[in-house]
Amino acid sequence: MKSLKQLRNQMNFSQQVLAEKLGVSRSTVAMWETGGAQPDHKTLLQLSALLNASIDEMLGNKNAPALESAQGELCMQDSQLLALFSQLSQQDKGRLLERAEMLAAQTRE
């Protein structure tokens, strides 16, 4: 993860603070920053929300499409929703999508 350290520093988080927020050790964060290890899918989503950065940005993928806000970036709220969504069961994901579709339809009316 090439830019994890830069993103962490932009948020003024030490390795220890970021580790505590994620429930991992400081050495785990250090390994991610040096490329010695990679975080799992759930942790990537949490990092995205904490660092206000897209997963593509964290992985250094400049060419991949991403969900974008009106400002052209994945906003913090979107990242938080994705992180929470990933923790749901398949059944609950389906329920949430149905509810979101209903809310979106009401908004369009």
Backbone as CSV, one residue per row, in Angstrom:
resi,resn,N_x,N_y,N_z,CA_x,CA_y,CA_z,C_x,C_y,C_z
1,MET,0.849,-1.168,0.000,0.000,0.000,0.000,0.895,1.231,0.000
2,LYS,1.092,1.761,-1.176,2.047,2.837,-1.360,1.723,4.105,-0.579
3,SER,0.476,4.536,-0.600,0.164,5.836,-0.048,-0.516,5.784,1.322
4,LEU,-0.589,4.624,1.947,-1.228,4.535,3.249,-0.565,5.476,4.252
5,LYS,0.757,5.505,4.267,1.473,6.379,5.206,1.119,7.846,4.946
6,GLN,1.085,8.236,3.678,0.745,9.616,3.340,-0.678,9.948,3.777
7,LEU,-1.609,9.052,3.499,-2.999,9.276,3.897,-3.132,9.337,5.413
8,ARG,-2.426,8.459,6.097,-2.446,8.456,7.566,-1.908,9.769,8.113
9,ASN,-0.799,10.235,7.536,-0.210,11.498,7.984,-1.120,12.685,7.701
10,GLN,-1.837,12.647,6.574,-2.773,13.734,6.253,-3.872,13.848,7.309
11,MET,-4.238,12.736,7.909,-5.275,12.736,8.952,-4.666,12.967,10.342
12,ASN,-3.346,13.164,10.373,-2.616,13.372,11.636,-2.769,12.196,12.602
13,PHE,-2.776,10.972,12.040,-2.818,9.759,12.850,-1.412,9.176,12.932
14,SER,-1.003,8.788,14.119,0.216,7.995,14.241,-0.137,6.561,13.868
15,GLN,0.873,5.732,13.688,0.592,4.323,13.429,-0.196,3.726,14.589
16,GLN,0.156,4.109,15.802,-0.512,3.574,16.985,-1.983,3.975,17.031
17,VAL,-2.268,5.233,16.739,-3.663,5.704,16.758,-4.488,4.971,15.706
18,LEU,-3.942,4.843,14.490,-4.664,4.135,13.433,-4.883,2.675,13.826
19,ALA,-3.857,2.069,14.388,-3.974,0.670,14.825,-5.090,0.507,15.854
20,GLU,-5.164,1.416,16.805,-6.201,1.336,17.839,-7.596,1.500,17.236
21,LYS,-7.733,2.400,16.272,-9.029,2.617,15.633,-9.488,1.373,14.862
22,LEU,-8.523,0.602,14.357,-8.828,-0.588,13.559,-8.820,-1.884,14.373
23,GLY,-8.327,-1.802,15.603,-8.246,-3.004,16.426,-7.139,-3.954,16.014
24,VAL,-6.032,-3.380,15.514,-4.868,-4.181,15.126,-3.643,-3.637,15.856
25,SER,-2.517,-4.292,15.702,-1.294,-3.818,16.346,-0.608,-2.743,15.494
26,ARG,0.224,-1.956,16.143,0.979,-0.930,15.428,1.890,-1.572,14.390
27,SER,2.459,-2.729,14.723,3.354,-3.399,13.777,2.601,-3.862,12.524
28,THR,1.318,-4.171,12.665,0.508,-4.547,11.498,0.387,-3.355,10.559
29,VAL,0.105,-2.180,11.107,0.022,-0.967,10.284,1.360,-0.713,9.601
30,ALA,2.448,-0.888,10.334,3.782,-0.693,9.750,4.022,-1.662,8.595
31,MET,3.583,-2.904,8.744,3.752,-3.884,7.668,2.947,-3.487,6.435
32,TRP,1.727,-2.968,6.632,0.925,-2.510,5.497,1.636,-1.381,4.769
33,GLU,2.217,-0.468,5.538,2.872,0.700,4.941,4.131,0.332,4.161
34,THR,4.808,-0.717,4.578,6.036,-1.122,3.891,5.793,-2.187,2.829
35,GLY,4.553,-2.654,2.718,4.230,-3.662,1.721,4.490,-5.082,2.171
36,GLY,4.808,-5.271,3.440,5.066,-6.613,3.957,3.814,-7.430,4.172
37,ALA,2.663,-6.749,4.195,1.372,-7.420,4.372,0.295,-6.527,3.773
38,GLN,-0.867,-7.109,3.565,-2.010,-6.356,3.028,-3.199,-6.540,3.972
39,PRO,-3.973,-5.477,4.198,-5.173,-5.632,5.025,-6.243,-6.431,4.292
40,ASP,-7.125,-7.066,5.055,-8.214,-7.809,4.433,-9.287,-6.841,3.926
41,HIS,-10.291,-7.405,3.254,-11.346,-6.605,2.620,-12.054,-5.699,3.630
42,LYS,-12.453,-6.262,4.747,-13.165,-5.486,5.780,-12.293,-4.335,6.280
43,THR,-11.032,-4.604,6.496,-10.125,-3.570,6.996,-9.888,-2.491,5.941
44,LEU,-9.827,-2.887,4.670,-9.707,-1.879,3.607,-10.876,-0.905,3.635
45,LEU,-12.075,-1.426,3.846,-13.254,-0.568,3.929,-13.173,0.357,5.143
46,GLN,-12.709,-0.174,6.252,-12.556,0.657,7.446,-11.492,1.733,7.225
47,LEU,-10.385,1.354,6.603,-9.337,2.328,6.295,-9.865,3.424,5.375
48,SER,-10.636,3.021,4.388,-11.217,3.974,3.454,-12.040,5.024,4.192
49,ALA,-12.852,4.567,5.135,-13.691,5.483,5.904,-12.855,6.358,6.834
50,LEU,-11.898,5.760,7.530,-11.079,6.515,8.480,-10.187,7.550,7.805
51,LEU,-9.653,7.191,6.635,-8.691,8.063,5.959,-9.341,8.932,4.882
52,ASN,-10.664,8.780,4.731,-11.399,9.555,3.729,-10.756,9.426,2.354
53,ALA,-10.492,8.172,1.979,-9.834,7.894,0.704,-10.475,6.664,0.076
54,SER,-10.492,6.635,-1.248,-11.025,5.447,-1.916,-10.029,4.297,-1.767
55,ILE,-10.542,3.093,-1.901,-9.674,1.922,-1.845,-8.677,1.962,-2.995
56,ASP,-9.143,2.384,-4.171,-8.227,2.510,-5.311,-7.096,3.481,-4.997
57,GLU,-7.422,4.577,-4.365,-6.391,5.553,-4.003,-5.387,4.941,-3.034
58,MET,-5.893,4.205,-2.042,-4.994,3.581,-1.063,-4.088,2.542,-1.703
59,LEU,-4.609,1.841,-2.726,-3.825,0.803,-3.386,-2.971,1.343,-4.523
60,GLY,-3.095,2.636,-4.783,-2.293,3.249,-5.832,-2.834,3.026,-7.224
61,ASN,-4.098,2.621,-7.353,-4.709,2.374,-8.657,-5.358,3.658,-9.151
62,LYS,-4.696,4.341,-10.031,-5.171,5.636,-10.523,-6.202,5.511,-11.642
63,ASN,-6.298,4.363,-12.296,-7.137,4.224,-13.485,-8.498,3.595,-13.234
64,ALA,-8.733,3.036,-12.034,-9.994,2.336,-11.789,-11.113,3.329,-11.506
65,PRO,-12.314,3.032,-11.998,-13.454,3.892,-11.678,-13.810,3.765,-10.204
66,ALA,-14.339,4.811,-9.625,-14.722,4.798,-8.217,-16.054,5.484,-8.040
67,LEU,-16.710,5.176,-6.931,-17.908,5.924,-6.588,-17.471,7.349,-6.276
68,GLU,-18.203,8.312,-6.797,-17.766,9.683,-6.615,-18.886,10.557,-6.099
69,SER,-18.507,11.528,-5.289,-19.443,12.538,-4.839,-19.450,13.663,-5.859
70,ALA,-20.204,14.690,-5.583,-20.261,15.839,-6.496,-18.889,16.491,-6.644
71,GLN,-18.032,16.327,-5.657,-16.687,16.903,-5.722,-15.684,15.977,-6.415
72,GLY,-16.133,14.796,-6.858,-15.249,13.888,-7.569,-14.488,12.930,-6.680
73,GLU,-14.843,12.836,-5.407,-14.161,11.925,-4.500,-15.195,11.121,-3.727
74,LEU,-14.803,9.949,-3.266,-15.662,9.162,-2.404,-15.734,9.901,-1.076
75,CYS,-16.928,10.314,-0.679,-17.037,11.087,0.551,-17.028,10.154,1.755
76,MET,-16.775,10.724,2.911,-16.658,9.975,4.155,-17.937,9.181,4.438
77,GLN,-19.079,9.781,4.229,-20.339,9.103,4.502,-20.511,7.883,3.591
78,ASP,-20.135,8.007,2.315,-20.200,6.873,1.394,-19.296,5.740,1.871
79,SER,-18.098,6.081,2.306,-17.151,5.077,2.792,-17.694,4.372,4.024
80,GLN,-18.296,5.137,4.919,-18.855,4.539,6.122,-19.995,3.590,5.777
81,LEU,-20.840,3.994,4.831,-21.932,3.123,4.411,-21.402,1.824,3.812
82,LEU,-20.370,1.921,2.985,-19.789,0.716,2.386,-19.203,-0.204,3.452
83,ALA,-18.533,0.384,4.440,-17.944,-0.420,5.509,-19.028,-1.140,6.301
84,LEU,-20.106,-0.444,6.617,-21.208,-1.070,7.354,-21.907,-2.122,6.507
85,PHE,-22.143,-1.813,5.235,-22.818,-2.737,4.327,-22.054,-4.056,4.233
86,SER,-20.738,-3.974,4.201,-19.922,-5.189,4.059,-20.052,-6.122,5.258
87,GLN,-20.506,-5.600,6.390,-20.632,-6.406,7.606,-21.984,-7.117,7.711
88,LEU,-22.918,-6.787,6.825,-24.258,-7.359,6.890,-24.319,-8.753,6.260
89,SER,-25.306,-9.517,6.688,-25.557,-10.813,6.047,-26.143,-10.555,4.663
90,GLN,-26.134,-11.568,3.815,-26.702,-11.412,2.471,-28.183,-11.034,2.545
91,GLN,-28.889,-11.637,3.475,-30.311,-11.342,3.633,-30.518,-9.881,4.033
92,ASP,-29.721,-9.404,4.986,-29.852,-8.013,5.426,-29.415,-7.035,4.337
93,LYS,-28.426,-7.432,3.535,-28.026,-6.585,2.410,-29.194,-6.411,1.443
94,GLY,-29.905,-7.497,1.172,-31.062,-7.424,0.293,-32.140,-6.513,0.851
95,ARG,-32.397,-6.632,2.141,-33.394,-5.768,2.789,-32.992,-4.296,2.700
96,LEU,-31.728,-4.048,2.959,-31.241,-2.666,2.925,-31.332,-2.084,1.513
97,LEU,-30.982,-2.881,0.509,-31.083,-2.409,-0.869,-32.530,-2.099,-1.250
98,GLU,-33.457,-2.950,-0.811,-34.877,-2.680,-1.080,-35.304,-1.364,-0.443
99,ARG,-34.907,-1.155,0.786,-35.268,0.090,1.494,-34.627,1.299,0.815
100,ALA,-33.370,1.167,0.408,-32.681,2.269,-0.271,-33.372,2.613,-1.587
101,GLU,-33.811,1.593,-2.313,-34.539,1.831,-3.565,-35.851,2.565,-3.308
102,MET,-36.540,2.194,-2.226,-37.782,2.884,-1.880,-37.516,4.354,-1.530
103,LEU,-36.486,4.604,-0.760,-36.135,5.981,-0.389,-35.731,6.803,-1.618
104,ALA,-34.975,6.194,-2.500,-34.559,6.894,-3.716,-35.767,7.222,-4.581
105,ALA,-36.719,6.309,-4.665,-37.926,6.560,-5.461,-38.740,7.697,-4.854
106,GLN,-38.812,7.743,-3.535,-39.544,8.830,-2.878,-38.857,10.166,-3.124
107,THR,-37.543,10.157,-3.148,-36.776,11.384,-3.374,-37.008,11.910,-4.777
108,ARG,-37.135,11.005,-5.754,-37.349,11.416,-7.153,-38.743,11.966,-7.393
109,GLU,-39.701,11.622,-6.521,-41.094,12.066,-6.718,-41.293,13.534,-6.448
